């Protein structure tokens, strides 16, 4: 019985730790998103700026945010955004999509990229945090 109780406590602690780590990743990603705020918006009420709003980015085809004037390079890239595509893109946007209008040098730090994706990917197309 003691082994079962100990095992349950370990499992509970691991779940709590994973949840806390995820919250920290999202919080760090939100802080990293400050680099993006001059050009992009996200969350409820987000509007296009110099760059498109980023709600619902995970699963969205490149060049399809409503009412945003994309470069032909973005519209014709064939990219459907997901974690792998985003992480490759954010390291060097102009290398991933030559001809993009995005004038951003990129983020090279893997941890920062992971945190940024955790933050961005939590928003659905309406800007609400996914449950």
N, C-alpha and C positions, 0 to 999 in steps of 0.2 A: 504494500500500500504506500509506503514511504517513497519507493522508487517511482510509482505512478504520480504521486503528488509533486515530487521534484521535477519529473519530466514535464508535467503540465505547467509548472512555474517557469521552467526554462523556455518552453514554447511561447508562453505569454510574454516573457521578457524579450524574446527575439522579435515577436510581432510588434511590441511597443518600440523597440529600437529601430526596426525597419521603418515604422511610421514616422518616428522622430527624424530619422535620416532623410526621408523623403521630404518632410517639411523643411528641413534645413536646405536641401537642394533647391526647392522651390523659392525659398527666401533668398538664397544666394543668387538664383537665376533672376529674381525680380530686381535685385540690386544690379546685376549685369545688364539687364534690359534698359537701364538708364542710358547706356551707350546708344541705344536704338531709338529712344524717345524723341529725338529731334526730327526723325523722319517717319516713325511708325507709331501707331496706337494699337492697344489691345484692351479687351475687357468690354463691359457693357457700355454702349454709347460710343465705341471707337469709330473714328472716321478716318478716311484716307488723308494723308498729309503729303509730304514730298514722296514718301513711299506708301504702299498700300497698308490698310489695317491688317492685322495678323490673326484675327479670330478664326478659329477652325482651320488653322494652317495644316495640321496633320490630316492628310488625305485629300487636300485641295490640289487641283492642277495648277501649275505655275501659270501666271498670266490671267487669272480668272476672278480676282476680287472685283466685285461690282463697282462700276464708276471710276475705275483707276485706269489711267493711260499708260499701259505697259510698253516697254520696248519690244520690237519684233523678236529679239533674242529670247526674252522671257516667255512670250506667247508661244513661240515655236520650239521651246526647249524640250518638250515631251516629259518634263518632270512632274511627278505627282509627289508632293511633299510628304515625307515621313522622317523618322528619326535619322536614318542613315543619310538620306539626301540632304537634310538640313545641316547635319554635322559636317559633311563634306563641303557644302556651299559656304557656311559661315566662316570657314578657315580662310577662304580666298574666293569671294563671290565672282570676280572677273575671270578667274581661271575655270570655275564651274560653268558659268554662263557667259562666254565671251560676247561682248556687246550689251551687257546689262547696263541699265542706268544707275545701278546702285554703286555709289562712290563711298565704299567702306573698305578699309584695308583688311579687315577680317579679325578673327579671334583665334589665336593659336593654342591657348591653354586648354587641354582636354577636359579638365575638371570644370572650368568656366563654361565650356561648350555644353557639357552634360547638364549643368545647372540651368543654363539658359533654355535648353530644350525642355527640361522639366517644367519650367515656368510657362513657356509659350504653349506647349502641347496640352496644358490643363484646360485651355479655353475652347469651348465649342463655337460653332459658327455664329451664335448669337451673343458671344462674349461672356457667357455664363461659365463658371467653373464646373467641369464635369464631375459627376458624383461617382 
